[in-house]
Amino acid sequence: MPKDITLPCDGGLVNLRVGAIILKGGKLLMAGNEREPYLYSVGGRIRFGETAGEAVVREVEEETGRRLAIDRLGFIHENFFISDSRLHEGKPVYEISFFFYMKTPEDFEPVSRSFTEDGAREFLAWIDFDDPRTIYPDFFRTELKHPEMTVKHFVTDGRQRHTT
């Protein structure tokens, strides 16, 4: 099986990731896990040999139990952060993510059966944009209230929030 694209680089990691924007009834589908207090987009890393589009369709099916079609690319996100994964805790990460709007059928009822790479059980949550929980990426709160037909690029640097 092809491996997820995570590359060691100069003491840190480089990830290539995809995320799904799944909207229904004015709510956004996010994922979380039993260990962390925040929510994150449905998605995961691209595998070697996949396109970003193929990866997001695969990840959505793995995490929701349903195969959804892509509507369009919405965002490219360059993200610098310190890993909180048990496998890479404390390592600096540079992650490039492609976020795709997905076509959501009326009968879409997701079922989570997935786990994080280090074994924490994941769950899915429909949230509105005023939900007080921390979400990643946080630009979803403003950008998805009034979606545009363009592809937007964001850069986030969360490294300064962490001390070791």
N, CA, C and O of each residue as an XYZ file, in Angstrom:
656
protein
N       0.847     -1.184      0.000
C       0.000      0.000      0.000
C       0.891      1.245      0.000
O       1.868      1.302      0.746
N       0.564      2.245     -0.830
C       1.355      3.474     -0.830
C       1.308      4.163      0.537
O       0.311      4.078      1.255
N       2.389      4.837      0.877
C       2.482      5.508      2.178
C       2.003      6.948      2.085
O       2.091      7.592      1.039
N       1.485      7.442      3.230
C       1.130      8.850      3.329
C       2.365      9.698      3.103
O       3.471      9.308      3.475
N       2.177     10.862      2.491
C       3.319     11.725      2.217
C       3.610     12.592      3.441
O       3.023     13.657      3.632
N       4.525     12.101      4.250
C       5.127     12.824      5.360
C       6.620     12.617      5.211
O       7.113     11.490      5.258
N       7.328     13.710      5.032
C       8.756     13.636      4.765
C       9.551     14.283      5.888
O       9.244     15.407      6.287
N      10.568     13.598      6.408
C      11.436     14.247      7.397
C      12.284     15.310      6.702
O      12.759     15.105      5.585
N      12.468     16.444      7.373
C      13.258     17.520      6.777
C      13.833     18.402      7.875
O      13.097     19.106      8.567
N      15.139     18.361      8.030
C      15.853     19.270      8.924
C      15.293     19.256     10.355
O      15.132     20.308     10.974
N      15.002     18.067     10.869
C      14.490     17.931     12.229
C      12.987     18.071     12.354
O      12.439     17.905     13.443
N      12.319     18.370     11.264
C      10.869     18.512     11.277
C      10.233     17.589     10.254
O      10.850     16.631      9.789
N       8.996     17.890      9.912
C       8.240     17.076      8.956
C       7.558     17.970      7.933
O       7.199     19.110      8.227
N       7.385     17.440      6.734
C       6.600     18.086      5.691
C       5.447     17.148      5.371
O       5.668     15.982      5.043
N       4.223     17.646      5.464
C       3.019     16.864      5.157
C       2.326     17.436      3.936
O       2.275     18.653      3.754
N       1.797     16.563      3.106
C       0.866     16.959      2.055
C      -0.490     16.411      2.462
O      -0.644     15.204      2.645
N      -1.479     17.292      2.605
C      -2.762     16.924      3.186
C      -3.914     17.418      2.330
O      -3.775     18.372      1.565
N      -5.052     16.756      2.469
C      -6.304     17.209      1.866
C      -7.348     17.333      2.964
O      -7.284     16.654      3.988
N      -8.306     18.211      2.727
C      -9.420     18.353      3.648
C     -10.702     18.527      2.862
O     -10.705     19.066      1.755
N     -11.787     18.064      3.453
C     -13.098     18.133      2.809
C     -13.950     19.201      3.481
O     -14.009     19.293      4.707
N     -14.597     19.992      2.665
C     -15.582     20.957      3.153
C     -16.939     20.352      2.833
O     -17.383     20.353      1.685
N     -17.589     19.834      3.873
C     -18.874     19.153      3.720
C     -19.911     19.986      4.459
O     -19.916     20.038      5.689
N     -20.780     20.629      3.711
C     -21.806     21.515      4.262
C     -23.180     20.900      4.036
O     -23.457     20.322      2.985
N     -24.042     21.041      5.057
C     -25.411     20.539      4.933
C     -26.279     21.288      5.942
O     -25.976     21.327      7.135
N     -27.355     21.875      5.447
C     -28.278     22.567      6.333
C     -27.632     23.696      7.125
O     -27.994     23.934      8.277
N     -26.684     24.386      6.518
C     -26.014     25.485      7.195
C     -24.977     25.066      8.219
O     -24.477     25.900      8.974
N     -24.649     23.788      8.251
C     -23.650     23.280      9.192
C     -22.480     22.668      8.441
O     -22.594     22.275      7.280
N     -21.361     22.599      9.133
C     -20.119     22.072      8.586
C     -19.745     20.796      9.323
O     -19.799     20.746     10.552
N     -19.364     19.760      8.574
C     -18.941     18.507      9.195
C     -17.458     18.591      9.538
O     -16.618     18.846      8.674
N     -17.154     18.373     10.812
C     -15.768     18.376     11.297
C     -15.496     17.052     11.998
O     -16.415     16.345     12.411
N     -14.219     16.738     12.122
C     -13.790     15.534     12.833
C     -13.103     15.949     14.127
O     -12.616     17.072     14.262
N     -13.077     15.027     15.063
C     -12.357     15.220     16.312
C     -11.913     13.861     16.803
O     -12.193     12.839     16.176
N     -11.224     13.854     17.919
C     -10.845     12.563     18.497
C     -10.949     12.627     20.005
O     -11.053     13.703     20.595
N     -10.918     11.451     20.618
C     -11.161     11.318     22.050
C     -10.078     11.951     22.917
O     -10.265     12.096     24.125
N      -8.962     12.324     22.330
C      -7.842     12.821     23.122
C      -7.675     14.339     23.067
O      -7.231     14.943     24.044
N      -8.022     14.959     21.945
C      -7.756     16.379     21.748
C      -9.025     17.218     21.908
O     -10.117     16.748     21.588
N      -8.893     18.458     22.402
C     -10.066     19.293     22.643
C     -10.555     20.083     21.427
O     -11.521     20.837     21.541
N      -9.923     19.932     20.290
C     -10.278     20.710     19.105
C     -10.848     19.815     18.005
O     -10.747     18.590     18.063
N     -11.451     20.460     17.000
C     -11.986     19.772     15.826
C     -11.142     20.137     14.612
O     -10.498     21.186     14.583
N     -11.152     19.263     13.613
C     -10.363     19.489     12.403
C     -11.150     18.987     11.204
O     -12.120     18.243     11.347
N     -10.723     19.400     10.035
C     -11.463     19.022      8.829
C     -11.374     17.521      8.584
O     -10.372     16.878      8.897
N     -12.438     16.986      8.023
C     -12.409     15.609      7.534
C     -11.337     15.581      6.450
O     -11.321     16.444      5.573
N     -10.452     14.607      6.505
C      -9.392     14.529      5.509
C      -8.182     13.816      6.065
O      -8.258     13.143      7.093
N      -7.084     13.964      5.388
C      -5.855     13.317      5.814
C      -4.766     13.535      4.792
O      -4.884     14.378      3.903
N      -3.716     12.773      4.929
C      -2.574     12.966      4.042
C      -2.765     12.278      2.688
O      -3.411     11.238      2.562
N      -2.172     12.914      1.701
C      -2.125     12.347      0.362
C      -1.156     11.174      0.391
O      -0.127     11.237      1.064
N      -1.467     10.127     -0.317
C      -0.562      8.987     -0.450
C       0.248      9.139     -1.726
O      -0.206      9.720     -2.712
N       1.454      8.604     -1.679
C       2.308      8.679     -2.863
C       1.585      8.036     -4.048
O       1.083      6.917     -3.944
N       1.539      8.753     -5.172
C       0.885      8.258     -6.383
C      -0.539      8.764     -6.563
O      -1.120      8.589     -7.634
N      -1.117      9.393     -5.531
C      -2.470      9.945     -5.624
C      -2.417     11.414     -6.013
O      -1.450     12.119     -5.725
N      -3.475     11.855     -6.670
C      -3.689     13.291     -6.815
C      -4.390     13.774     -5.549
O      -4.903     12.969     -4.772
N      -4.408     15.080     -5.348
C      -5.124     15.626     -4.199
C      -6.612     15.289     -4.278
O      -7.234     14.989     -3.258
N      -7.179     15.335     -5.465
C      -8.586     14.990     -5.634
C      -8.884     13.544     -5.282
O      -9.871     13.256     -4.605
N      -8.037     12.638     -5.738
C      -8.226     11.228     -5.391
C      -8.105     11.025     -3.881
O      -8.850     10.242     -3.291
N      -7.172     11.729     -3.269
C      -6.958     11.582     -1.826
C      -8.157     12.061     -1.022
O      -8.544     11.406     -0.054
N      -8.758     13.192     -1.401
C      -9.887     13.694     -0.608
C     -11.100     12.774     -0.740
O     -11.823     12.568      0.234
N     -11.330     12.220     -1.932
C     -12.446     11.278     -2.092
C     -12.211     10.040     -1.226
O     -13.134      9.564     -0.565
N     -10.987      9.519     -1.225
C     -10.655      8.340     -0.404
C     -10.809      8.659      1.079
O     -11.422      7.886      1.815
N     -10.261      9.785      1.526
C     -10.325     10.145      2.948
C     -11.771     10.340      3.421
O     -12.133      9.896      4.510
N     -12.584     10.997      2.612
C     -13.990     11.187      2.987
C     -14.677      9.843      3.150
O     -15.416      9.634      4.112
N     -14.440      8.930      2.218
C     -15.063      7.608      2.318
C     -14.563      6.866      3.562
O     -15.358      6.239      4.262
N     -13.268      6.928      3.842
C     -12.719      6.256      5.024
C     -13.297      6.828      6.323
O     -13.559      6.086      7.270
N     -13.491      8.137      6.361
C     -13.897      8.786      7.612
C     -15.399      8.930      7.796
O     -15.862      9.119      8.921
N     -16.185      8.842      6.699
C     -17.635      9.021      6.833
C     -18.438      7.804      6.398
O     -19.633      7.718      6.680
N     -17.795      6.863      5.714
C     -18.509      5.698      5.209
C     -19.218      5.940      3.891
O     -19.879      5.041      3.372
N     -19.092      7.145      3.340
C     -19.755      7.478      2.068
C     -18.760      8.063      1.091
O     -17.875      8.832      1.465
N     -18.918      7.690     -0.166
C     -18.076      8.235     -1.231
C     -18.782      9.467     -1.791
O     -19.871      9.362     -2.356
N     -18.162     10.627     -1.632
C     -18.726     11.876     -2.142
C     -17.898     12.375     -3.307
O     -16.695     12.127     -3.384
N     -18.555     13.081     -4.210
C     -17.874     13.679     -5.351
C     -17.379     15.076     -4.975
O     -17.927     15.732     -4.089
N     -16.353     15.503     -5.657
C     -15.800     16.839     -5.459
C     -16.640     17.849     -6.226
O     -17.025     17.614     -7.372
N     -16.915     18.966     -5.584
C     -17.530     20.099     -6.258
C     -16.420     20.960     -6.874
O     -16.403     21.198     -8.082
N     -15.484     21.426     -6.014
C     -14.391     22.267     -6.502
C     -13.348     22.472     -5.414
O     -13.616     22.240     -4.235
N     -12.168     22.903     -5.810
C     -11.119     23.285     -4.880
C     -11.460     24.652     -4.300
O     -11.836     25.562     -5.040
N     -11.331     24.805     -2.988
C     -11.663     26.073     -2.353
C     -10.479     26.814     -1.757
O     -10.397     28.039     -1.855
N      -9.554     26.076     -1.134
C      -8.458     26.720     -0.419
C      -7.174     25.911     -0.542
O      -7.196     24.683     -0.619
N      -6.063     26.627     -0.559
C      -4.740     26.044     -0.364
C      -4.206     26.679      0.908
O      -4.228     27.900      1.062
N      -3.727     25.841      1.817
C      -3.311     26.323      3.137
C      -1.904     25.838      3.447
O      -1.647     24.635      3.486
N      -0.996     26.781      3.666
C       0.330     26.459      4.170
C       0.286     26.677      5.670
O      -0.075     27.761      6.131
N       0.647     25.664      6.432
C       0.467     25.711      7.885
C       1.749     25.244      8.574
O       2.242     24.145      8.324
N       2.267     26.094      9.434
C       3.409     25.752     10.274
C       2.892     25.539     11.685
O       2.179     26.391     12.213
N       3.239     24.410     12.309
C       2.794     24.151     13.673
C       3.729     23.150     14.340
O       4.588     22.549     13.695
N       3.542     22.988     15.637
C       4.286     21.994     16.399
C       3.362     20.793     16.590
O       2.241     20.954     17.071
N       3.806     19.609     16.225
C       2.965     18.411     16.275
C       2.590     18.052     17.710
O       3.414     18.120     18.623
N       1.308     17.665     17.887
C       0.864     17.130     19.182
C       0.536     15.642     19.061
O       0.021     15.040     20.004
N       0.834     15.047     17.903
C       0.649     13.614     17.709
C       1.641     12.856     18.578
O       2.796     13.263     18.702
N       1.205     11.771     19.172
C       2.116     10.977     20.001
C       3.306     10.444     19.202
O       4.380     10.215     19.759
N       3.115     10.248     17.905
C       4.201      9.732     17.072
C       5.265     10.781     16.758
O       6.426     10.446     16.523
N       4.861     12.053     16.754
C       5.784     13.128     16.358
C       5.726     14.319     17.308
O       6.035     15.442     16.908
N       5.340     14.094     18.538
C       5.112     15.177     19.490
C       6.324     16.097     19.600
O       7.458     15.649     19.767
N       6.046     17.407     19.500
C       7.082     18.415     19.656
C       7.849     18.751     18.393
O       8.653     19.682     18.396
N       7.623     18.016     17.312
C       8.358     18.284     16.070
C       7.679     19.412     15.294
O       6.451     19.488     15.239
N       8.498     20.291     14.692
C       7.904     21.305     13.818
C       7.391     20.662     12.536
O       8.016     19.748     12.000
N       6.253     21.142     12.049
C       5.621     20.599     10.849
C       5.308     21.743      9.887
O       4.805     22.792     10.289
N       5.612     21.522      8.625
C       5.180     22.387      7.539
C       4.211     21.549      6.721
O       4.593     20.532      6.141
N       2.944     21.985      6.677
C       1.902     21.193      6.023
C       1.255     22.021      4.920
O       0.881     23.174      5.131
N       1.131     21.424      3.757
C       0.421     22.051      2.648
C      -0.875     21.273      2.464
O      -0.858     20.065      2.230
N      -1.999     21.979      2.573
C      -3.313     21.333      2.485
C      -4.115     21.907      1.326
O      -4.054     23.098      1.022
N      -4.863     21.024      0.698
C      -5.804     21.390     -0.361
C      -7.198     21.085      0.178
O      -7.505     19.932      0.481
N      -8.044     22.107      0.300
C      -9.395     21.920      0.828
C     -10.399     21.989     -0.314
O     -10.457     22.966     -1.061
N     -11.196     20.914     -0.429
C     -12.168     20.775     -1.504
C     -13.588     20.858     -0.962
O     -13.916     20.227      0.043
N     -14.430     21.647     -1.638
C     -15.869     21.595     -1.387
C     -16.364     20.280     -1.978
O     -16.041     19.939     -3.115
N     -17.145     19.552     -1.201
C     -17.688     18.275     -1.654
C     -19.173     18.436     -1.974
O     -19.854     19.281     -1.394
N     -19.659     17.630     -2.888
C     -21.095     17.591     -3.188
C     -21.740     16.720     -2.112
O     -21.384     15.553     -1.948
N     -22.688     17.299     -1.387
C     -23.302     16.601     -0.260
C     -24.733     16.212     -0.614
O     -25.591     17.087     -0.736
N     -25.011     14.918     -0.782
C     -26.379     14.490     -1.081
C     -27.316     14.743      0.100
O     -26.887     14.773      1.253
N     -28.573     14.919     -0.201
C     -29.577     15.161      0.850
C     -29.615     14.045      1.887
O     -29.840     14.305      3.069
N     -29.395     12.803      1.454
C     -29.485     11.662      2.370
C     -28.149     11.343      3.069
O     -27.997     10.266      3.644
N     -27.197     12.262      3.023
C     -25.872     12.015      3.602
C     -25.946     11.979      5.125
O     -26.251     12.983      5.769
N     -25.667     10.832      5.678
C     -25.603     10.615      7.125
C     -24.275      9.925      7.424
O     -24.182      8.702      7.323
N     -23.248     10.687      7.790
C     -21.920     10.096      7.976
C     -21.831      9.209      9.206
O     -22.521      9.427     10.202
N     -20.970      8.208      9.118
C     -20.700      7.302     10.229
C     -19.185      7.210     10.379
O     -18.486      6.838      9.436
N     -18.686      7.545     11.548
C     -17.240      7.520     11.780
C     -16.798      6.160     12.301
O     -17.348      5.631     13.266
N     -15.797      5.617     11.639
C     -15.166      4.371     12.094
C     -13.647      4.508     12.045
O     -12.934      3.508     11.966
N     -13.153      5.742     12.092
C     -11.731      5.962     11.865
C     -10.988      6.260     13.156
O     -11.576      6.540     14.201
N      -9.673      6.188     13.039
C      -8.756      6.442     14.148
C      -7.645      7.360     13.648
O      -7.358      7.395     12.451
N      -7.024      8.098     14.556
C      -5.865      8.902     14.197
C      -4.691      7.977     13.913
O      -4.761      6.778     14.184
N      -3.612      8.529     13.370
C      -2.440      7.705     13.054
C      -1.826      7.076     14.292
O      -1.124      6.070     14.190
N      -2.084      7.662     15.476
C      -1.532      7.084     16.704
C      -2.596      6.389     17.547
O      -2.394      6.163     18.740
N      -3.743      6.047     16.924
C      -4.695      5.142     17.554
C      -5.857      5.730     18.330
O      -6.629      4.974     18.921
N      -6.017      7.055     18.355
C      -7.160      7.654     19.065
C      -8.420      7.524     18.197
O      -8.378      7.765     16.991
N      -9.527      7.143     18.818
C     -10.795      7.009     18.093
C     -11.291      8.399     17.673
O     -11.279      9.345     18.461
N     -11.725      8.495     16.416
C     -12.248      9.753     15.904
C     -13.775      9.760     15.930
O     -14.419      8.712     15.982
N     -14.334     10.964     15.892
C     -15.782     11.145     15.805
C     -16.054     12.280     14.821
O     -15.151     13.040     14.471
N     -17.300     12.386     14.383
C     -17.723     13.455     13.483
C     -18.731     14.338     14.195
O     -19.510     13.863     15.022
N     -18.714     15.634     13.869
C     -19.641     16.577     14.493
C     -20.078     17.613     13.463
O     -19.249     18.210     12.776
N     -21.393     17.819     13.365
C     -21.923     18.917     12.553
C     -21.881     20.162     13.433
O     -22.433     20.160     14.533
N     -21.237     21.216     12.963
C     -21.151     22.444     13.764
C     -21.680     23.624     12.966
O     -21.662     23.618     11.735
N     -22.151     24.636     13.683
C     -22.445     25.892     13.012
C     -21.231     26.797     13.208
O     -20.327     26.471     13.978
N     -21.211     27.919     12.520
C     -20.012     28.754     12.521
C     -19.816     29.527     13.813
O     -18.782     30.170     13.994
N     -20.787     29.477     14.713
C     -20.654     30.119     16.015
C     -20.312     29.121     17.116
O     -20.271     29.497     18.287
N     -20.071     27.879     16.774
C     -19.702     26.864     17.756
C     -18.454     27.343     18.508
O     -17.490     27.773     17.875
N     -18.455     27.277     19.842
C     -17.325     27.826     20.607
C     -16.051     26.977     20.589
O     -14.992     27.449     21.003
N     -16.141     25.742     20.118
C     -14.950     24.892     20.118
C     -13.898     25.410     19.142
O     -14.223     26.061     18.149
N     -12.647     25.115     19.433
C     -11.553     25.444     18.536
C     -11.630     24.531     17.319
O     -11.795     23.318     17.453
N     -11.510     25.122     16.128
C     -11.503     24.331     14.900
C     -10.270     24.688     14.073
O      -9.765     25.810     14.111
N      -9.811     23.692     13.332
C      -8.694     23.889     12.401
C      -9.105     23.414     11.028
O      -9.615     22.301     10.896
N      -8.901     24.219     10.003
C      -8.329     25.550     10.054
C      -9.349     26.566     10.551
O     -10.543     26.455     10.271
N      -8.862     27.558     11.293
C      -9.795     28.514     11.890
C     -10.387     29.484     10.868
O     -11.409     30.110     11.150
N      -9.773     29.628      9.690
C     -10.356     30.520      8.678
C     -11.687     29.986      8.141
O     -12.421     30.731      7.492
N     -12.016     28.720      8.394
C     -13.326     28.195      7.994
C     -14.461     29.032      8.583
O     -15.474     29.250      7.919
N     -14.303     29.501      9.819
C     -15.385     30.256     10.495
C     -15.848     31.451      9.680
O     -17.048     31.713      9.595
N     -14.923     32.174      9.087
C     -15.302     33.360      8.320
C     -15.488     33.058      6.847
O     -16.439     33.540      6.231
N     -14.603     32.273      6.279
C     -14.623     32.049      4.836
C     -15.818     31.228      4.361
O     -16.297     31.432      3.245
N     -16.307     30.306      5.186
C     -17.401     29.446      4.747
C     -18.779     30.047      4.981
O     -19.781     29.496      4.526
N     -18.838     31.175      5.689
C     -20.131     31.854      5.850
C     -20.622     32.405      4.515
O     -21.822     32.434      4.244
N     -19.682     32.837      3.693
C     -20.005     33.406      2.377
C     -19.006     32.863      1.360
O     -18.098     33.580      0.940
N     -19.169     31.592      0.961
C     -18.203     30.975      0.046
C     -18.105     31.719     -1.287
O     -19.093     32.232     -1.811
N     -16.908     31.759     -1.803
C     -16.664     32.384     -3.097
C     -16.287     31.301     -4.102
O     -15.933     30.185     -3.720
N     -16.363     31.628     -5.351
C     -16.042     30.665     -6.411
C     -14.562     30.688     -6.785
O     -14.172     30.078     -7.780
N     -13.742     31.371     -6.015
C     -12.314     31.434     -6.272
C     -11.575     30.471     -5.348
O     -12.135     29.980     -4.368
N     -10.326     30.211     -5.668
C      -9.453     29.444     -4.785
C      -8.642     30.453     -3.991
O      -7.977     31.316     -4.564
N      -8.701     30.340     -2.672
C      -7.962     31.260     -1.807
C      -6.773     30.548     -1.183
O      -6.794     29.338     -0.955
N      -5.746     31.326     -0.916
C      -4.506     30.811     -0.328
C      -4.308     31.444      1.040
O      -4.381     32.665      1.182
N      -4.054     30.607      2.055
C      -3.808     31.085      3.415
C      -2.483     30.531      3.911
O      -2.083     29.424      3.549
N      -1.808     31.312      4.743
C      -0.606     30.866      5.437
C      -0.838     31.104      6.924
O      -1.196     32.207      7.336
N      -0.629     30.059      7.728
C      -0.795     30.142      9.177
C       0.501     29.688      9.830
O       1.083     28.677      9.436
N       0.946     30.435     10.826
C       2.154     30.050     11.551
C       1.826     29.939     13.029
O       1.734     30.943     13.737
N       1.650     28.696     13.490
C       1.319     28.438     14.883
C       2.516     28.053     15.725
O       2.345     27.634     16.870
N       3.710     28.179     15.202
C       4.894     27.760     15.947
C       5.156     28.633     17.153
O       5.646     28.127     18.162
N       4.856     29.913     17.101
C       5.173     30.796     18.212
C       4.270     30.578     19.421
O       4.594     31.051     20.510
N       3.149     29.878     19.265
C       2.242     29.619     20.383
C       2.734     28.517     21.297
O       2.210     28.346     22.398
N       3.720     27.775     20.866
C       4.194     26.629     21.629
C       5.595     26.868     22.183
O       6.435     27.472     21.517
N       5.837     26.404     23.371
C       7.183     26.454     23.921
C       7.597     25.038     24.295
O       6.762     24.212     24.664
N       8.883     24.768     24.199
C       9.371     23.435     24.532
C      10.343     23.498     25.678
O      10.864     22.467     26.103
